Each structure stands twice: as C-alpha cells, then as structure tokens.
Amino acid sequence: MIKKILFVLAGLIVVLLLIGFVLPGKLEVSKSVSIHASTEAVFEEVNDLKRWESWQYWNTLDPDMKITYGENTKGKGASYSWDGPKLGVGNLAIDESIPNESISIKMDFSGNPASGVYSLQPDGENTILNFKFMNDQGMNPIGRWINVFMKGEIEKSFDYAGEKIKTIAEAKPKFTYTITEETMPAISYVGLMHTMSPQDPVAISAQMAKMYGELETMLKKAKVEITGFPFAMYPAYSETSMDMICAMPVAADAKVPAKYKVETVEVGSAIKGIHKGDYNNLMDLHLELDKYLQYKGLTMNGAPIEIYVTDPMLEKDTAKWITEIYYPIKKN
C-alpha cells in the first residue's frame, strides 16, 4: 500500500514538473492608480524606502519581519533587507531614480531575483502611479509554478499599495509654487542694512532703491565688478519691524571703501521657490515656504534670501519678472 502511495506521489511530482516546463517562464504584473496630488507628493513616497513601511503590503503578511536598512534610504543606491518567519529572507535596492518620474528596483526573494518599476505620469491635477513587476524563472519548473501562485499576491500588493499611497499623498498640503530642496552656493557680497516696518510696501520700495543706488555708485567708483543678481536678506522679521539687508554680490577679495565690508553667505542646504510677477505678491511664496518648513519638520538656518533675477529697469513687463527665494535649512 505504501509503495502504491509513493508511486502515485512520484508520478504526481513528475506530472507537475512536466507541466511546470510548459508554464510561462516570465511573469509581468502591472497596475495603475490615479492620485489627486502632485507628482512630487507621490514620488517622495516611493523614493524613500523608510516610507514604504506605511504602505507596503508584504509587511502586513509578516508583522514579525525584521527590516535592516542600508546606509542610504532615498534615491539611487538606497536598500534594505528583510528576515521574517513567514516571508523568509530577501533584499531590495533602488538602482535608478529619476526625480518625480520613476524609480527602478532590484529584488531577491529567498534566492528568486526580480525587478520592478514605479513610474509617474502627470494627469492634470492628478498623478497616475504605475506599478510594474518582472520576473524570469528561465527553465526552472518549480520557479514557474511559484510565479503562478505569486501573480495574484503581487496584484493584491499593488492594489493595497496604490490605495495607501493615494490616501497618504492626497492628505498632504497642496502648494501653489514648486518648492525644491537643494544646495545653495556660497555668495560673497557687500550690503547695507535698515530696520523698518514691513507694513508699508511703498516705503520699503523707496528704501531699497536708495540702498541699491548707494551700493551701485560705491562699487562703480571703487571699480568693483558686480558678480551676480542683487538680493535682499531678512535676518529679523515681525509684524511691526524687520531688518532688511540689500546686497550686491562681489568677489570675495573685492576691495571696497572702509565704510563697507565684504561678507559671505555660506554654502548650505536650502528650500527654494520661484515667483513670477511683480513684487506685490512675494509674501504668498514666503508663506508657502514657511508652510513647507512646518510640513517637512525642517529648521531654518539663516535669513531668508530674495534674489532679483530680473532687472525692473530693463524689463517693463512685470509678468516676466522672476524672483528666487531661498530659506536656508538645517539638514536633519
């Protein structure tokens, strides 16, 4: 009797192996979800592996799984590995990251390699997030059977992740301006400071014209070249009083009269927004930069800087005026 059972089991195994050889060796699974949020809001969810804990389906299947992150957790080169009683061991790494467009990943599930792509497409006020999983088991019949059973789970994981990311991204604050995090280069400058009320734009404009006029006249007499766009800094600000520094960029070794002093804004991290139009609505961008700071939990590390890219004396169309605003920050 036992021999007959063993014979039947052996025959069944042979049949399954034979069927495995005719099953597809490649597995591709794709899903998409529409999210009412910016590409930036969605991209930061997939580009930061630590954020995956908030929407990753596989973590729910093995809550006791131990995750170990690599030295880098964001963008190209980011990685983590896992070891769990149910899902076994494996690792994942981002091998390509194109900001606000896509990331490509390489995975290994207990010796089974696979790859995936998360791509984003702007769609009006929405973002289409596309998921794609790819696996090639070659001529391995057991691996081909694994793909048969994995297909449904992978589809389920994409559905789960899509709904979670959608909820997270749509709950984020919306920004009218595009705000980026970048490295601001060092700027050497000569400037003048004045303390006044921030409530009188006409007086502010007149004071700025006076200080920039003085600086231009002085630099021309001293034969010192202006090396970039004029800018203003605001080291202290309240509803009733502000310190305003009007500055002209010059070489670090520029020779200026004793009344003036060449100083430097040090290189460092900053958030940046670009305002197009006249100066009346610059405060709108300042308010959004401040909201971004709070949302991201960032800390200021210096005075806000307004760089006046367009010269109003040369460009009369105010709609074409460009002002870049930087908020220096501390990197956490």
C-alpha positions in Angstrom: 0.0 0.0 0.0 2.8 2.4 1.0 4.6 1.6 -2.2 1.5 2.4 -4.3 1.1 5.8 -2.5 4.8 6.6 -3.0 4.4 5.6 -6.7 1.4 7.8 -7.1 3.1 10.7 -5.4 6.2 10.3 -7.6 4.0 10.2 -10.6 2.2 13.4 -9.5 5.5 15.1 -8.9 6.7 14.2 -12.4 3.4 15.5 -13.9 3.7 18.7 -12.0 7.3 19.1 -13.2 6.3 18.5 -16.8 3.5 21.0 -16.6 6.0 23.4 -15.0 8.1 23.2 -18.1 5.2 24.4 -20.3 4.2 27.2 -17.9 5.4 30.7 -18.9 8.9 31.4 -17.6 8.4 35.2 -17.4 5.9 36.9 -15.1 4.9 40.6 -15.6 2.3 42.3 -13.5 1.2 45.9 -14.0 -1.3 48.1 -12.1 -2.1 51.8 -12.1 -3.8 54.2 -9.7 -4.9 57.8 -10.1 -4.0 60.1 -7.2 -5.2 63.6 -6.7 -1.8 65.0 -5.7 1.3 66.4 -7.3 4.0 64.2 -8.7 6.3 65.5 -6.0 3.9 64.3 -3.3 3.7 60.8 -4.8 7.3 60.5 -5.7 8.6 61.1 -2.2 6.6 58.1 -1.1 8.2 55.6 -3.5 11.7 57.1 -3.5 12.2 56.8 0.3 12.4 53.2 1.4 11.6 54.1 5.0 8.2 55.5 3.8 7.4 52.0 2.4 6.6 50.8 5.9 3.4 52.9 5.7 2.1 51.3 2.5 3.9 48.0 1.9 1.6 45.0 1.6 4.2 42.4 2.4 4.8 43.9 5.9 1.2 43.1 6.8 1.8 39.4 6.0 4.8 39.1 8.3 4.5 41.6 11.1 7.4 40.0 13.0 9.7 40.5 10.0 13.0 42.3 10.8 14.0 45.0 8.3 17.5 46.3 8.1 18.2 49.5 6.1 21.3 50.2 4.2 23.4 53.3 4.6 21.2 55.2 2.2 17.4 55.0 2.2 16.5 57.5 -0.5 17.1 57.5 -4.3 19.6 55.5 -6.3 21.6 53.2 -4.1 19.0 53.0 -1.3 18.5 49.5 0.0 17.1 47.3 2.8 17.0 43.6 3.6 14.4 41.5 5.5 14.2 38.4 7.5 10.9 37.1 8.7 9.4 33.8 9.9 6.8 33.8 7.1 8.4 35.5 4.2 12.0 34.3 4.7 15.0 36.5 3.7 15.5 38.9 0.9 16.7 42.3 -0.2 15.7 45.2 -2.3 17.6 48.1 -3.8 16.8 51.2 -5.9 19.1 51.1 -8.9 17.7 54.1 -10.8 15.8 57.2 -9.6 14.6 60.0 -11.8 13.1 62.7 -9.7 9.3 63.0 -10.0 9.3 60.5 -12.9 10.3 56.9 -11.8 12.3 54.6 -9.7 13.6 51.1 -10.8 14.2 48.4 -8.2 16.0 45.1 -8.0 14.8 42.4 -5.5 15.7 39.0 -4.3 13.1 36.8 -2.6 15.0 33.9 -0.9 17.1 33.4 -4.0 14.5 34.4 -6.6 15.6 37.6 -8.4 13.0 40.1 -9.7 12.8 43.7 -10.8 10.2 46.4 -10.7 9.4 50.0 -11.8 7.3 52.7 -10.2 6.6 55.4 -12.8 4.6 58.6 -12.5 2.6 60.5 -15.1 1.1 64.0 -14.6 -2.6 64.0 -15.5 -4.0 67.5 -15.0 -4.3 68.0 -11.2 -3.7 64.2 -10.7 -0.8 61.9 -10.9 -1.0 58.4 -12.4 1.2 56.0 -10.4 2.1 52.9 -12.4 3.4 49.7 -10.8 5.3 47.0 -12.7 6.8 43.7 -11.5 9.0 41.5 -13.7 10.4 38.0 -13.0 12.1 35.5 -15.3 12.4 31.9 -13.9 14.0 30.6 -17.1 13.6 26.8 -17.4 13.1 26.2 -13.7 9.8 24.4 -13.5 9.4 25.0 -9.8 10.1 28.7 -10.2 7.4 28.7 -13.0 4.9 27.2 -10.5 5.9 29.8 -7.9 5.1 32.5 -10.5 1.6 31.1 -11.0 0.9 31.5 -7.3 2.7 34.8 -6.9 0.8 36.6 -9.6 -2.4 37.0 -7.5 -0.4 38.1 -4.4 1.6 40.7 -6.4 -1.6 42.1 -7.9 -3.0 42.3 -4.4 0.1 44.1 -3.2 -0.2 46.7 -5.9 -3.8 47.3 -5.1 -3.0 47.7 -1.4 0.0 50.0 -2.0 -1.9 52.1 -4.5 -4.8 52.8 -2.1 -2.4 53.5 0.8 -0.2 55.9 -1.2 -3.3 57.6 -2.6 -4.6 58.2 0.9 -1.2 59.5 2.1 -0.4 61.7 -0.9 -3.9 63.3 -1.1 -3.7 64.2 2.6 -0.6 66.3 2.1 -0.8 70.1 1.9 -1.1 71.5 -1.5 1.4 74.1 -2.7 0.8 76.7 -5.4 4.5 77.1 -6.0 7.0 74.4 -6.9 9.3 74.1 -3.8 12.6 72.2 -4.1 15.3 71.2 -1.6 18.8 71.9 -2.9 22.3 73.2 -2.1 22.7 76.9 -2.2 26.2 78.1 -3.3 28.3 80.5 -1.2 27.8 84.2 -2.1 30.2 86.9 -1.3 28.5 90.3 -1.1 28.6 93.9 0.2 25.4 95.1 1.7 23.5 97.8 3.7 21.0 97.1 6.5 18.0 99.1 7.5 15.3 98.4 10.2 11.8 99.5 9.3 8.1 98.5 9.3 7.1 95.6 7.0 3.6 97.1 6.6 4.4 99.9 4.2 5.4 98.5 0.7 5.9 102.0 -0.8 8.4 102.9 1.9 10.1 99.5 1.6 10.5 100.0 -2.2 11.8 103.5 -1.7 14.3 102.4 0.9 15.6 99.5 -1.3 16.0 101.8 -4.2 18.0 104.2 -2.0 20.3 101.4 -0.7 20.9 99.7 -4.0 21.6 103.1 -5.6 24.2 103.8 -2.9 25.8 100.3 -3.4 25.9 100.6 -7.2 27.5 104.1 -7.0 30.1 102.9 -4.5 31.0 99.8 -6.4 31.4 101.8 -9.7 33.7 104.3 -8.1 35.7 101.5 -6.5 35.8 99.7 -9.8 34.5 96.5 -8.3 32.5 94.2 -10.5 29.0 93.0 -9.5 29.2 89.2 -10.0 25.5 88.3 -9.9 22.0 89.3 -9.3 21.1 91.8 -6.4 19.4 90.2 -3.5 17.9 91.0 -0.1 18.1 89.2 3.2 15.8 89.5 6.2 17.6 88.4 9.4 14.8 89.6 11.7 11.1 89.9 11.0 7.9 90.5 12.9 4.6 92.1 12.1 5.9 95.5 13.3 9.6 95.5 12.5 12.1 93.9 10.1 15.8 94.1 9.4 16.4 94.3 5.7 19.8 93.9 4.1 20.1 95.0 0.5 23.2 93.3 -1.1 25.2 93.2 -4.3 27.3 90.0 -5.0 31.1 90.7 -5.5 34.3 88.7 -5.4 35.4 87.5 -2.0 38.6 89.5 -2.3 37.0 92.7 -3.6 38.5 96.0 -2.3 35.7 98.3 -1.1 35.8 101.6 1.0 36.3 101.2 4.8 32.6 102.1 5.4 31.6 98.8 3.7 32.5 95.2 4.3 32.6 92.1 2.1 30.7 89.3 3.8 29.7 85.8 2.8 26.5 83.7 2.8 28.0 80.2 3.4 27.2 77.3 1.2 24.4 75.1 2.6 21.1 73.4 2.3 18.0 75.4 1.4 14.5 75.2 0.2 13.8 77.3 -2.9 10.7 78.7 -4.6 10.4 80.8 -7.8 8.0 83.8 -8.0 6.9 85.2 -11.4 5.4 88.6 -11.5 5.7 91.9 -9.6 6.8 92.1 -6.0 3.3 92.7 -4.5 2.6 89.0 -4.1 6.1 87.9 -2.9 4.6 87.3 0.6 2.5 84.5 -0.9 5.6 82.5 -1.7 7.1 83.3 1.7 4.0 81.9 3.4 4.2 78.7 1.3 7.9 78.2 2.1 7.1 78.6 5.8 4.2 76.0 5.4 6.7 73.7 3.6 9.1 74.1 6.5 6.5 73.1 9.0 5.2 70.2 6.9 8.6 68.7 6.4 9.7 69.4 10.0 12.7 71.5 8.8 14.5 74.1 10.8 15.7 77.5 9.4 19.5 78.0 9.4 19.8 81.7 8.4 18.0 84.6 7.0 15.5 84.3 4.0 17.1 85.5 0.8 15.3 87.1 -2.2 17.3 87.1 -5.4 16.0 89.5 -8.0 16.8 87.7 -11.3 15.0 90.3 -13.4 16.1 94.0 -13.6 12.9 96.1 -13.5 14.7 98.9 -15.2 15.4 96.6 -18.3 12.2 94.6 -18.3 9.0 96.7 -18.0 6.6 93.7 -18.3 6.1 92.8 -14.6 4.6 89.4 -15.7 8.2 88.5 -16.8 9.9 89.4 -13.5 11.5 86.4 -11.7 12.4 86.3 -8.1 14.1 83.3 -6.4 13.5 82.9 -2.7 15.8 80.7 -0.6 15.2 79.6 3.0 18.5 78.2 4.4 17.8 75.0 6.5 19.5 72.6 8.8 19.7 69.1 7.3 18.3 66.5 9.8 
